[in-house]
Amino acid sequence: MLGILKRPIVVTTDINLNFVALAGVGLLSRLWGLTYPRAVVFDEVYYGQYISFYMKRIFFLDGSGPPLGHMLLALGGYLGGFDGNFLWNRIGAEYSSNVPVGALRLLPALAGALSVPMAYQIVSELNFSHCSAMGAALLMLIENALITQSRLILLESVLIFCNLLAVLSYLKFSNSQKHSPFSLSWWFWLILTGVSCSCAVGIKYTGVFTYLLLLSVAAVHAWHVIGDQTLSNVCVFCHLLARAVALLVIPIVIYLLFFYVHLILLYRSGPHDQIMSSAFQASLEGGLARITQGQPLEVAYGSQVTLKNVFGKPVPCWLHSHQNTYPMIYETGRGSSHQQQVTCYPFKDVNNWWIVKDPRRHQLVVNNPPRPVRHGDVVQLVHGLTTRFLNTHDVAAPLSPHSQEVSCYIDYNISMPAQNLWKLDIVNRESDTDIWKTILSEVRFVHMNTSAILKLSGAHLPDWGFRQLEVVGEKLSRGYHESMVWNVEEHRYGESQEQNERELELHSPTQVDIGRNLSFMARFLELQWRLLTLRSDDSEHKYSSTPLEWVTLDTNIVYWLHPRTSAQIHLLGNIVIWNSASLATVVYMLLFCWYLFRRRRNVHDLPEDCWLRWVLAGALCGGGWAVNYLPFFLMEKTLFLYHYLPALSFQIILLPVVLQHVRDHLCRSWLQRNVFSALIVAWYSSACHVFITLCPLTYGDKSLSASELKALRWKDSWDILIRKQ
């Protein structure tokens, strides 16, 4: 022990200077002039809004994906001292002095910069040459579209970084498996693989494609471990358990953690509340929580309630009625009952109030003690202001002729008796004796006479219905849908039997205080469902494009135009790199199929270690391109060129791998290898030339004349910019 104290403690480490140098030039290319332009650039107008919401702790919902990416951008704003006070309403708007532009753009820039040495490391871990690794890093460094996207408040560069980090971590884990399984580094890289995959999914849902790819590769490797006869059964079980925990359990836990932090931060009511359920809204500070504070929990006979449709589409709305009646004859020539209209109204209104009545009694007030309404009870719903009963009968609905009309009954002294009894069906009940609860219970109203269910059809009524949404009676045999489900949002115990006093009561606040907090899992599941089912705006955009246009770079996006000069920023790729990467992918697939067929004939063109290295490179790089590109053909959403960048990053890494393979295994003679090497150098030089040529459009720091802009034009999409000159 004393001997140790007499000697100095020395720590040695290996530093890869290539990695450091690549990180340095990557940082220089992404961080140089980062605060320029000091104006809102393209999609910064959307992400900036979400950053402001985080700063003000206001709940929001973004259908583009989970919250990790937004939280990371908001972290930059928080560290930069941003208070959230900026109106993100126009592309090109000048940032005010309180907006820390550099801090907000720093994280995407760092992610883009570190992707350069990451490409170098991935090719090295695939056991290809140092020159190929440097070539992959150089291509990542000089790809103009990757630079542009990483210098703004956008998330693609962060997603690419997480994708590449996941692949690199798995490769390091796989290589550690051969030499030192269950070592500290083995555990570190395995767990980091799971963490990186979780982060990729947490930034955008498209990150799940890379995650599934790595799970597939890990499954194949695990299958080989199972077949390794040198390992004991206990050792094999430990291998499988470690992979299951690191690649399945840990990513799920971390993914839940993202939402936990998200919901902890955003505790105030915001503009997207209406999309969520009443229970979720009531859990937020302000908004519905302020309105519903002190409401009774249990619905009783005599309760005054508003009923919100759970489906919430096309817009959130409440069961509503007013004194106007259905027209005698519709525009189609069909007749109606001429009863009082019942609709679903997308705004809070006093005409949304209904009274839950016991059919066996005449009173419209709550007894003392209250008599709660339970699942299976038969009730009548009385409209609060007009005191008419909710009714349906065998008359076709105005816009849905195969469904029944729903109305508030008016006695015209004709042969049309009232049919106003409804059976309460609590959909999310735990037992058949459950009590109907405010906000928490999701209920259906089943008509006793016809078995029709009260349903929101979603169709907008004509002008005679004030463009409100149609409510119908739907036959039970036609299936279940959320549009048939309602929940009590606002609730009070009625105390006034007289109509005049009741109208005043409907406007007064409630008195009884009942706390109602959703668990984290309940809020997470609802938020997750809304994110997955929320339809994004699929309207055409002048810069939208199709996946086929991405591969050949037949499109670009004008991100920013200087208001006074001709300086501008474009999302425009390096055409040499894009086309070469696509060609390399085709070459890889052809060579792979050729080798596979010949191996089937027992002809081995490659040594076994080279073949396995070739297959793994294709699985991770070619597979990474495929899983991040092909799914877009199935997506019904507005697509842009930047959606292709994660797939492109895998193609770029595959490109030097294919070049090395062609040189080493297809060029037979010394002369052929030297000629091919010279062609590769010339090709890299041409890629660098294109990068330098497009730099004014990448950084936007140079004013371009009409002739200079025309010299850069090779697509018709540049016409608008030529005219601007």
Phi and psi in degrees as a GROMACS rama.xvg file:
@    title "Ramachandran Plot"
@    xaxis  label "Phi"
@    yaxis  label "Psi"
@TYPE xy
-67.191  -29.7124  LEU-2
-64.6158  -36.5626  GLY-3
-64.7406  -38.9029  ILE-4
-68.5844  -25.52  LEU-5
-77.8089  -20.3727  LYS-6
-104.83  145.154  ARG-7
-70.8654  147.444  PRO-8
-86.1202  120.253  ILE-9
-115.76  130.132  VAL-10
-114.293  125.301  VAL-11
-112.723  148.45  THR-12
-148.878  154.897  THR-13
-98.8126  128.818  ASP-14
-115.401  120.251  ILE-15
-82.9092  103.343  ASN-16
-64.5034  -28.9365  LEU-17
-62.5564  -43.9682  ASN-18
-61.4382  -44.3209  PHE-19
-63.6797  -43.896  VAL-20
-64.4463  -41.7109  ALA-21
-65.6701  -39.1585  LEU-22
-62.9421  -38.6318  ALA-23
-64.3831  -48.4615  GLY-24
-70.4921  -30.3389  VAL-25
-63.8051  -43.0414  GLY-26
-64.2584  -39.5561  LEU-27
-63.281  -42.5377  LEU-28
-69.7621  -29.3854  SER-29
-95.1821  -30.4174  ARG-30
-94.549  -15.656  LEU-31
-63.9266  124.491  TRP-32
58.6506  39.4666  GLY-33
-65.0134  -31.7951  LEU-34
-79.968  -1.83981  THR-35
-101.632  135.452  TYR-36
-79.9076  149.252  PRO-37
-86.7628  62.2804  ARG-38
-153.175  160.867  ALA-39
-70.539  123.271  VAL-40
-112.214  115.719  VAL-41
45.8193  -119.188  PHE-42
-72.6203  -0.304166  ASP-43
-58.3509  -25.0031  GLU-44
-64.8187  -28.1607  VAL-45
-88.5301  -50.163  TYR-46
-64.8396  -31.767  TYR-47
-63.1614  -36.5275  GLY-48
-59.8884  -43.5696  GLN-49
-67.6558  -34.9854  TYR-50
-62.662  -42.6194  ILE-51
-62.648  -38.7465  SER-52
-61.2026  -41.2915  PHE-53
-63.7844  -42.0913  TYR-54
-61.5962  -33.1095  MET-55
-99.3619  3.04824  LYS-56
62.1505  34.8771  ARG-57
-99.0955  130.914  ILE-58
-67.7347  139.755  PHE-59
-145.23  167.352  PHE-60
-134.21  121.764  LEU-61
-118.088  115.21  ASP-62
-70.0806  -4.85858  GLY-63
-74.2487  -17.871  SER-64
160.174  -175.552  GLY-65
-65.112  174.824  PRO-66
-89.5865  -5.98513  PRO-67
-58.4234  -47.1463  LEU-68
-59.6998  -43.267  GLY-69
-64.1866  -38.8327  HIS-70
-66.552  -37.2208  MET-71
-65.9833  -41.8484  LEU-72
-63.5262  -40.337  LEU-73
-66.2858  -32.1678  ALA-74
-61.236  -41.0762  LEU-75
-60.8975  -41.5973  GLY-76
-64.6006  -39.0975  GLY-77
-64.7913  -45.9921  TYR-78
-66.303  -27.1277  LEU-79
-85.5734  -1.00522  GLY-80
83.1601  21.5894  GLY-81
-72.8978  134.061  PHE-82
-98.0554  -0.033853  ASP-83
85.4674  -1.16922  GLY-84
-91.0532  87.9186  ASN-85
-158.016  138.619  PHE-86
-90.7084  103.048  LEU-87
-87.6096  76.9075  TRP-88
-124.322  -1.24173  ASN-89
-154.683  129.474  ARG-90
-67.708  132.289  ILE-91
97.0954  -8.13469  GLY-92
-64.8562  137.124  ALA-93
-70.6983  135.849  GLU-94
-71.9729  139.101  TYR-95
-76.5022  169.901  SER-96
-67.1209  -20.1872  SER-97
-83.8852  -4.04185  ASN-98
-93.8047  114.701  VAL-99
-81.1287  83.6726  PRO-100
-58.3295  -44.4191  VAL-101
-62.0538  -42.3194  GLY-102
-66.7457  -37.7192  ALA-103
-69.7024  -33.2246  LEU-104
-92.5926  -2.83149  ARG-105
-68.07  -46.8747  LEU-106
-61.4976  -49.7332  LEU-107
-57.9023  -36.7805  PRO-108
-66.4763  -42.681  ALA-109
-62.9279  -41.8095  LEU-110
-62.6652  -43.3168  ALA-111
-64.8236  -38.6815  GLY-112
-66.3378  -43.1382  ALA-113
-74.1344  -14.8475  LEU-114
-67.7553  -22.6744  SER-115
-66.4545  -57.5014  VAL-116
-67.4548  -22.9978  PRO-117
-63.4244  -41.486  MET-118
-61.9233  -39.6823  ALA-119
-59.5814  -45.9354  TYR-120
-66.6077  -37.9308  GLN-121
-63.6268  -46.6764  ILE-122
-64.8399  -36.3634  VAL-123
-64.6942  -42.9946  SER-124
-68.5602  -22.9866  GLU-125
-78.0932  0.191979  LEU-126
68.595  32.0004  ASN-127
-94.6824  173.54  PHE-128
-69.9897  161.714  SER-129
-60.575  -37.5566  HIS-130
-65.1134  -39.8754  CYS-131
-65.4239  -39.9497  SER-132
-63.7238  -43.502  ALA-133
-65.219  -35.9795  MET-134
-63.6371  -42.0058  GLY-135
-62.9271  -42.4529  ALA-136
-64.7735  -39.8865  ALA-137
-63.0321  -40.2145  LEU-138
-65.7722  -39.8854  LEU-139
-64.4233  -33.3906  MET-140
-70.1838  -39.8166  LEU-141
-104.186  11.4216  ILE-142
-79.7688  113.647  GLU-143
-62.551  -41.4176  ASN-144
-64.9485  -38.1522  ALA-145
-65.3468  -37.5799  LEU-146
-65.4078  -49.0421  ILE-147
-57.4326  -47.3106  THR-148
-67.776  -28.1016  GLN-149
-86.418  -7.17801  SER-150
-99.434  10.5956  ARG-151
-128.314  172.053  LEU-152
-80.0125  71.5521  ILE-153
-135.573  168.49  LEU-154
-111.872  -7.68564  LEU-155
-61.7399  -40.307  GLU-156
-65.2141  -35.2221  SER-157
-68.8207  -39.7932  VAL-158
-63.4391  -44.1742  LEU-159
-61.4905  -42.4634  ILE-160
-59.3949  -45.8699  PHE-161
-66.4108  -38.6223  CYS-162
-60.7456  -47.9531  ASN-163
-68.0322  -37.2849  LEU-164
-64.1829  -38.2281  LEU-165
-63.578  -43.6987  ALA-166
-65.8984  -45.4732  VAL-167
-61.62  -43.505  LEU-168
-62.4048  -41.0422  SER-169
-67.5122  -38.3577  TYR-170
-63.6253  -42.3807  LEU-171
-65.3113  -39.0865  LYS-172
-62.6591  -44.6741  PHE-173
-63.3394  -39.8233  SER-174
-70.1975  -33.2967  ASN-175
-67.0826  -30.5269  SER-176
-58.9904  -33.3744  GLN-177
-74.1539  -27.1289  LYS-178
-113.37  -43.0349  HIS-179
-144.592  70.66  SER-180
-63.7111  145.09  PRO-181
67.0892  14.3416  PHE-182
-77.9406  173.811  SER-183
-63.072  -42.86  LEU-184
-67.1882  -35.4018  SER-185
-59.4635  -47.5918  TRP-186
-65.5616  -41.002  TRP-187
-60.574  -49.0931  PHE-188
-71.7245  -32.5133  TRP-189
-65.7696  -46.7712  LEU-190
-67.6277  -38.4759  ILE-191
-64.104  -31.5591  LEU-192
-60.3369  -47.831  THR-193
-64.3478  -41.0409  GLY-194
-64.0635  -43.835  VAL-195
-63.9314  -40.8471  SER-196
-63.0227  -42.2063  CYS-197
-62.9986  -40.0607  SER-198
-65.3104  -39.6513  CYS-199
-61.6508  -44.9218  ALA-200
-67.1642  -35.2671  VAL-201
-70.2371  -18.7536  GLY-202
-86.2301  -50.5959  ILE-203
-146.483  146.862  LYS-204
-62.8384  -23.3619  TYR-205
-65.0278  -16.1484  THR-206
-63.4019  -17.7848  GLY-207
-67.0103  -24.3566  VAL-208
-65.1784  -45.0827  PHE-209
-65.4776  -38.4937  THR-210
-59.7447  -46.8815  TYR-211
-65.4267  -35.393  LEU-212
-61.4839  -47.5453  LEU-213
-66.7399  -35.7891  LEU-214
-61.9814  -38.7524  LEU-215
-65.6801  -45.2798  SER-216
-63.3083  -42.2066  VAL-217
-63.6722  -35.1812  ALA-218
-65.5819  -40.3911  ALA-219
-63.8588  -44.7904  VAL-220
-65.015  -37.512  HIS-221
-64.6968  -35.3943  ALA-222
-63.3918  -37.0815  TRP-223
-67.8675  -35.924  HIS-224
-63.538  -40.5583  VAL-225
-61.2896  -35.9452  ILE-226
-84.3414  0.217846  GLY-227
-77.5869  108.033  ASP-228
-72.9268  -12.1998  GLN-229
-80.4578  -9.88115  THR-230
-99.9931  141.186  LEU-231
-75.1005  165.697  SER-232
-61.545  -38.6226  ASN-233
-65.3853  -41.3226  VAL-234
-64.853  -42.5598  CYS-235
-61.7454  -42.9468  VAL-236
-61.3233  -40.9492  PHE-237
-64.8026  -39.3321  CYS-238
-60.4946  -48.182  HIS-239
-66.045  -40.4063  LEU-240
-64.1817  -42.694  LEU-241
-61.1405  -43.4089  ALA-242
-65.6196  -40.4569  ARG-243
-63.5593  -42.9182  ALA-244
-67.2248  -46.254  VAL-245
-74.2562  -34.7793  ALA-246
-101.584  -10.4546  LEU-247
-121.696  -55.8762  LEU-248
-69.5019  -51.4324  VAL-249
-60.7825  -45.0631  ILE-250
-59.6018  -37.8402  PRO-251
-66.0986  -44.0757  ILE-252
-62.6335  -43.2443  VAL-253
-66.5285  -39.2235  ILE-254
-60.7848  -42.6241  TYR-255
-63.3137  -37.2597  LEU-256
-62.4405  -37.7847  LEU-257
-56.748  -46.9614  PHE-258
-70.5657  -32.8424  PHE-259
-62.5517  -47.5432  TYR-260
-63.5893  -41.9736  VAL-261
-57.1712  -46.9689  HIS-262
-74.693  -27.9597  LEU-263
-67.6644  -40.7645  ILE-264
-70.9415  -41.9842  LEU-265
-99.1386  84.3372  LEU-266
-107.261  -1.09848  TYR-267
-102.755  150.145  ARG-268
-64.8491  145.393  SER-269
-143.118  -168.996  GLY-270
-72.1332  -15.2104  PRO-271
-101.101  10.6717  HIS-272
-58.8061  -38.1104  ASP-273
-62.4791  -21.6131  GLN-274
-70.6453  -27.7096  ILE-275
-87.4731  167.267  MET-276
-69.7908  164.954  SER-277
-61.5793  -38.2505  SER-278
-63.8194  -40.9265  ALA-279
-65.9105  -44.3462  PHE-280
-61.028  -39.2691  GLN-281
-68.3146  -17.9413  ALA-282
-83.1192  -7.04128  SER-283
-96.2395  149.122  LEU-284
-75.8056  129.858  GLU-285
83.4634  -175.68  GLY-286
61.4044  -129.424  GLY-287
-63.9659  -33.6818  LEU-288
-59.614  -36.395  ALA-289
-70.344  -37.1187  ARG-290
-72.0044  -40.5206  ILE-291
-90.4586  -1.06206  THR-292
-60.4569  129.012  GLN-293
87.9041  7.64527  GLY-294
-74.2795  148.49  GLN-295
-64.6166  145.825  PRO-296
-81.8553  -42.773  LEU-297
-95.4135  128.889  GLU-298
-78.443  130.74  VAL-299
-122.936  167.191  ALA-300
-64.193  128.254  TYR-301
98.8289  -6.64252  GLY-302
-65.5564  143.635  SER-303
-102.775  124.118  GLN-304
-136.511  155.508  VAL-305
-111.056  139.557  THR-306
-114.027  115.501  LEU-307
-100.241  136.919  LYS-308
-73.4253  130.643  ASN-309
-70.1914  -31.1735  VAL-310
-61.8333  -42.0896  PHE-311
70.1768  18.6546  GLY-312
-133.103  141.895  LYS-313
-70.8995  -22.2832  PRO-314
-142.391  153.349  VAL-315
-60.6078  138.371  PRO-316
-153.793  165.07  CYS-317
-122.376  145.275  TRP-318
-58.9041  130.775  LEU-319
-143.953  150.499  HIS-320
-147.511  161.047  SER-321
-151.783  174.904  HIS-322
-71.5921  -18.2858  GLN-323
-65.2017  148.126  ASN-324
-109.978  165.167  THR-325
-67.7619  145.176  TYR-326
-60.8734  150.052  PRO-327
-61.1118  -43.5065  MET-328
-127.482  128.042  ILE-329
-78.5177  169.507  TYR-330
-60.8995  -26.6811  GLU-331
-79.8739  -6.77335  THR-332
96.3443  -10.0847  GLY-333
-75.2231  150.967  ARG-334
-94.5086  163.882  GLY-335
-126.082  -179.898  SER-336
-83.2763  -11.2431  SER-337
60.6578  25.9682  HIS-338
-84.7207  173.808  GLN-339
-68.2088  134.836  GLN-340
-66.0163  141.656  GLN-341
-124.348  126.427  VAL-342
-134.297  -176.366  THR-343
-119.882  121.862  CYS-344
-109.91  128.055  TYR-345
-82.9351  17.7742  PRO-346
-136.1  151.675  PHE-347
-70.1979  133.343  LYS-348
-156.106  151.206  ASP-349
-64.8748  -22.7828  VAL-350
-77.8088  2.03674  ASN-351
-86.0432  -5.49095  ASN-352
-84.395  136.527  TRP-353
-130.109  154.47  TRP-354
-112.917  130.046  ILE-355
-85.0798  115.158  VAL-356
-114.088  143.394  LYS-357
-81.6245  120.27  ASP-358
-59.8892  -21.0826  PRO-359
-87.125  -4.72887  ARG-360
-133.215  157.685  ARG-361
-94.6215  -17.2608  HIS-362
-72.8331  149.573  GLN-363
-118.622  29.4464  LEU-364
-124.098  163.407  VAL-365
-86.5787  133.203  VAL-366
-70.7844  168.462  ASN-367
-123.845  108.786  ASN-368
-75.7887  157.939  PRO-369
-63.3451  146.655  PRO-370
-101.047  104.162  ARG-371
-67.9093  150.275  PRO-372
-91.3727  133.804  VAL-373
-116.523  167.155  ARG-374
-57.0402  133.586  HIS-375
90.745  -10.2862  GLY-376
-69.8335  150.201  ASP-377
-97.6237  128.104  VAL-378
-131.249  165.587  VAL-379
-118.129  142.79  GLN-380
-109.497  118.118  LEU-381
-105.869  127.224  VAL-382
-67.6991  130.619  HIS-383
-59.8324  -45.1815  GLY-384
-89.133  -34.1955  LEU-385
-97.2589  -10.2118  THR-386
56.5808  26.0135  THR-387
-97.688  151.902  ARG-388
-89.9043  138.824  PHE-389
-63.7328  131.718  LEU-390
-144.166  149.456  ASN-391
-145.313  155.721  THR-392
-157.72  -179.712  HIS-393
-81.5585  61.5474  ASP-394
-127.75  135.187  VAL-395
-65.1397  140.985  ALA-396
-66.577  154.48  ALA-397
-60.736  -41.4896  PRO-398
-111.282  -11.8827  LEU-399
-123.919  80.6948  SER-400
-63.0636  -17.8048  PRO-401
-85.5295  -3.4618  HIS-402
-113.774  167.551  SER-403
-88.7055  148.041  GLN-404
-70.9585  139.58  GLU-405
-113.273  133.364  VAL-406
-148.341  175.284  SER-407
-103.71  126.768  CYS-408
-70.4938  131.374  TYR-409
-118.003  128.769  ILE-410
-84.1884  105.741  ASP-411
-95.2347  7.42552  TYR-412
60.0688  39.9299  ASN-413
-122.163  176.872  ILE-414
-78.1285  61.0642  SER-415
-141.445  83.6321  MET-416
-69.4871  159.257  PRO-417
-67.7313  140.334  ALA-418
-133.109  81.1033  GLN-419
-122.865  24.6928  ASN-420
-99.3849  132.006  LEU-421
-129.436  134.355  TRP-422
-93.4507  130.521  LYS-423
-83.4263  124.946  LEU-424
-120.038  106.613  ASP-425
-83.1654  109.754  ILE-426
-68.4366  -42.2939  VAL-427
-98.4993  32.6453  ASN-428
-71.0993  154.024  ARG-429
-97.3099  -22.5018  GLU-430
-150.638  167.897  SER-431
-76.8836  0.200417  ASP-432
-111.386  13.4825  THR-433
-59.6641  145.775  ASP-434
-91.0189  141.854  ILE-435
-67.7378  119.715  TRP-436
-114.103  145.085  LYS-437
-62.4752  133.44  THR-438
66.9138  -45.2265  ILE-439
-75.537  -35.3036  LEU-440
-85.284  132.52  SER-441
-104.893  121.489  GLU-442
-125.856  156.651  VAL-443
-119.892  150.689  ARG-444
-112.228  112.767  PHE-445
-100.951  122.624  VAL-446
-70.7328  130.031  HIS-447
-68.9823  -36.4036  MET-448
-79.4049  -37.7337  ASN-449
-117.838  -5.19857  THR-450
64.4477  13.6384  SER-451
-75.0977  152.962  ALA-452
-112.44  136.831  ILE-453
-64.4663  123.59  LEU-454
-142  145.088  LYS-455
-87.7943  118.492  LEU-456
-79.8671  -26.9265  SER-457
89.8407  -8.47426  GLY-458
-79.4026  143.753  ALA-459
-87.1326  126.611  HIS-460
-69.3537  156.271  LEU-461
-66.1474  -171.709  PRO-462
-59.7779  -32.0851  ASP-463
-65.0856  -20.288  TRP-464
-103.251  12.736  GLY-465
60.9498  28.3343  PHE-466
60.3067  19.987  ARG-467
-78.9292  171.48  GLN-468
-87.9166  142.391  LEU-469
-76.0886  137.665  GLU-470
-115.253  133.823  VAL-471
-132.031  170.357  VAL-472
-103.236  115.114  GLY-473
-104.77  132.51  GLU-474
-63.4341  137.903  LYS-475
-60.9596  -31.1796  LEU-476
-66.2653  -12.4447  SER-477
-88.5546  7.78873  ARG-478
100.815  171.885  GLY-479
-102.091  142.658  TYR-480
-151.657  151.902  HIS-481
-61.3561  -22.5692  GLU-482
-67.6022  -10.8959  SER-483
-91.6054  -2.59562  MET-484
-106.816  138.857  VAL-485
-131.507  158.407  TRP-486
-140.266  150.411  ASN-487
-75.8659  124.231  VAL-488
-100.976  -57.482  GLU-489
-106.087  143.894  GLU-490
-153.611  135.939  HIS-491
-146.16  155.694  ARG-492
-84.8232  118.677  TYR-493
-70.0054  136.233  GLY-494
-123.551  -10.0025  GLU-495
-111.871  125.325  SER-496
-83.6506  -31.2042  GLN-497
-75.8666  140.4  GLU-498
-62.4155  -43.4166  GLN-499
-62.1639  -42.5266  ASN-500
-69.681  -32.9718  GLU-501
-68.1842  -37.7607  ARG-502
-61.786  -38.6422  GLU-503
-67.4174  -36.4858  LEU-504
-65.6555  -33.8086  GLU-505
-64.6394  -22.8619  LEU-506
-94.9291  -4.35585  HIS-507
-93.6978  154.014  SER-508
-74.9536  160.454  PRO-509
-86.187  169.994  THR-510
-118.698  -34.1941  GLN-511
-75.7018  135.513  VAL-512
-103.251  112.772  ASP-513
-123.388  118.137  ILE-514
-77.3572  146.92  GLY-515
-151.633  96.3014  ARG-516
-117.245  125.158  ASN-517
-74.2485  145.63  LEU-518
-71.4323  162.67  SER-519
-60.557  -42.9177  PHE-520
-64.0437  -37.1843  MET-521
-64.7451  -42.4197  ALA-522
-69.0719  -39.9384  ARG-523
-61.9047  -47.4429  PHE-524
-63.4997  -40.1109  LEU-525
-67.7517  -44.2274  GLU-526
-64.1247  -40.2898  LEU-527
-62.5917  -42.6999  GLN-528
-64.1531  -42.1297  TRP-529
-63.9967  -39.9898  ARG-530
-63.508  -38.6164  LEU-531
-77.2696  -27.2828  LEU-532
-105.48  -9.24475  THR-533
-69.4343  121.918  LEU-534
-81.152  125.664  ARG-535
-80.1119  165.071  SER-536
-67.32  111.878  ASP-537
-100.649  21.6878  ASP-538
-72.6354  157.275  SER-539
-70.0016  143.387  GLU-540
-122.282  146.973  HIS-541
-64.5175  -18.7365  LYS-542
-108.55  8.02718  TYR-543
-69.9281  159.398  SER-544
-151.857  172.598  SER-545
-106.828  157.401  THR-546
-57.0348  -31.5844  PRO-547
-66.4878  -30.4458  LEU-548
-73.7822  -21.543  GLU-549
-69.7813  -42.8905  TRP-550
-60.4868  -41.6539  VAL-551
-97.0661  6.33297  THR-552
57.6942  46.9773  LEU-553
-84.5512  13.4596  ASP-554
-148.361  160.629  THR-555
-152.211  172.658  ASN-556
-129.575  128.994  ILE-557
-82.2671  108.213  VAL-558
-81.8948  -37.4625  TYR-559
-159.229  139.61  TRP-560
-124.463  131.744  LEU-561
-66.7804  133.725  HIS-562
-68.0989  -18.9969  PRO-563
-120.256  -27.8786  ARG-564
-114.706  -175.296  THR-565
-96.1212  13.6981  SER-566
-66.5959  144.456  ALA-567
-158.773  157.237  GLN-568
-120.937  131.593  ILE-569
-122.695  147.141  HIS-570
-89.0834  98.8443  LEU-571
-140.631  124.29  LEU-572
-81.1458  164.214  GLY-573
-77.52  107.193  ASN-574
-60.0369  -32.3367  ILE-575
-65.3893  -43.9894  VAL-576
-69.9058  -43.8349  ILE-577
-62.1049  -51.2119  TRP-578
-66.9016  -38.0404  ASN-579
-67.568  -38.1148  SER-580
-64.5656  -40.5063  ALA-581
-64.5101  -41.8207  SER-582
-63.9853  -40.8689  LEU-583
-63.1697  -36.4064  ALA-584
-63.845  -42.7181  THR-585
-64.4407  -43.8631  VAL-586
-60.8419  -42.5294  VAL-587
-60.4954  -46.1424  TYR-588
-63.3594  -40.3901  MET-589
-65.8439  -45.6062  LEU-590
-64.0672  -40.9113  LEU-591
-60.9059  -46.5907  PHE-592
-63.6394  -40.0001  CYS-593
-61.5624  -48.5421  TRP-594
-63.6004  -38.3443  TYR-595
-65.3238  -43.1729  LEU-596
-64.4359  -41.0332  PHE-597
-69.8195  -34.8872  ARG-598
-67.2132  -31.4864  ARG-599
-63.8944  -29.7786  ARG-600
-90.1038  12.2445  ARG-601
65.8424  31.7437  ASN-602
-110.299  113.257  VAL-603
-104.691  98.8216  HIS-604
-73.5967  -27.0733  ASP-605
-117.255  144.385  LEU-606
-59.4856  157.646  PRO-607
-60.7757  -40.5676  GLU-608
-67.627  -36.4509  ASP-609
-67.4998  -38.5265  CYS-610
-63.9807  -45.3738  TRP-611
-64.4976  -38.0483  LEU-612
-65.4292  -40.2092  ARG-613
-64.9293  -42.0786  TRP-614
-66.9335  -44.0682  VAL-615
-64.4648  -40.8649  LEU-616
-61.6693  -41.4258  ALA-617
-68.1867  -38.7603  GLY-618
-64.1614  -42.003  ALA-619
-83.648  -43.442  LEU-620
-86.9798  -53.1045  CYS-621
-64.7315  -41.5426  GLY-622
-65.1923  -37.3377  GLY-623
-62.3627  -38.7758  GLY-624
-64.668  -46.0032  TRP-625
-64.4261  -46.7249  ALA-626
-72.8282  -21.5722  VAL-627
-95.0671  -1.90469  ASN-628
-118.143  -52.4287  TYR-629
-60.584  -36.8658  LEU-630
-58.831  -21.8109  PRO-631
-67.2076  -21.5747  PHE-632
-66.9057  -21.2822  PHE-633
-98.6566  -4.25554  LEU-634
-88.579  131.341  MET-635
-98.8246  75.6544  GLU-636
-151.729  164.092  LYS-637
-71.7319  124.868  THR-638
-112.393  148.369  LEU-639
-130.659  166.523  PHE-640
-58.4846  -34.3963  LEU-641
-67.7371  -15.8923  TYR-642
-65.3643  -20.1825  HIS-643
-85.1628  -13.7096  TYR-644
-61.6935  -41.7225  LEU-645
-59.2137  -39.8974  PRO-646
-67.4358  -40.0619  ALA-647
-60.6685  -37.5626  LEU-648
-61.2973  -35.5719  SER-649
-71.7591  -37.7824  PHE-650
-61.984  -40.1456  GLN-651
-61.9478  -39.808  ILE-652
-69.2374  -33.6413  ILE-653
-70.0032  -30.2192  LEU-654
-57.089  -55.2398  LEU-655
-66.4607  -25.6525  PRO-656
-62.8456  -44.874  VAL-657
-65.818  -40.8344  VAL-658
-61.1108  -44.0276  LEU-659
-64.7296  -40.0747  GLN-660
-63.3234  -43.3584  HIS-661
-62.6498  -42.5071  VAL-662
-66.7218  -43.2172  ARG-663
-79.1359  -32.2141  ASP-664
-117.211  -17.7893  HIS-665
-108.617  -23.5021  LEU-666
-86.5994  109.575  CYS-667
-79.3926  -40.8505  ARG-668
-101.203  165.926  SER-669
-61.3443  -39.8229  TRP-670
-64.6806  -43.7224  LEU-671
-61.2612  -40.026  GLN-672
-65.3807  -43.2585  ARG-673
-65.6527  -41.2504  ASN-674
-63.8536  -43.3874  VAL-675
-65.4284  -38.674  PHE-676
-62.2894  -40.7678  SER-677
-63.9879  -38.6854  ALA-678
-64.1829  -37.7734  LEU-679
-63.8329  -43.4601  ILE-680
-61.7029  -43.1998  VAL-681
-63.4885  -38.3545  ALA-682
-65.6547  -44.6635  TRP-683
-61.7062  -36.7853  TYR-684
-63.7984  -40.7724  SER-685
-66.5486  -36.3997  SER-686
-64.7713  -41.1614  ALA-687
-65.0149  -37.6162  CYS-688
-63.5221  -43.5388  HIS-689
-64.2586  -39.6052  VAL-690
-58.652  -48.2457  PHE-691
-64.0546  -39.1868  ILE-692
-62.8892  -38.391  THR-693
-89.3467  -2.09728  LEU-694
-54.9263  -39.0317  CYS-695
-59.4054  -30.871  PRO-696
-86.5986  -18.1379  LEU-697
-80.8956  -44.0402  THR-698
-98.9679  -20.9082  TYR-699
67.2137  23.9318  GLY-700
-99.3609  6.54668  ASP-701
-133.109  132.401  LYS-702
-77.2966  130.288  SER-703
-107.92  136.821  LEU-704
-79.7743  169.464  SER-705
-61.604  -39.2472  ALA-706
-68.7357  -38.7781  SER-707
-65.5715  -41.7794  GLU-708
-66.0133  -39.5753  LEU-709
-65.2283  -31.9743  LYS-710
-66.8406  -25.9677  ALA-711
-87.8224  -6.16782  LEU-712
-82.9186  128.841  ARG-713
-135.444  2.13918  TRP-714
-128.605  153.31  LYS-715
-66.5328  -17.9468  ASP-716
-66.4314  -8.85111  SER-717
-82.7358  -7.33772  TRP-718
-56.9246  -41.7579  ASP-719
-61.3088  -34.9779  ILE-720
-75.1958  -33.1327  LEU-721
-63.1617  -43.7143  ILE-722
-64.3727  -32.7974  ARG-723
-63.86  -29.7651  LYS-724
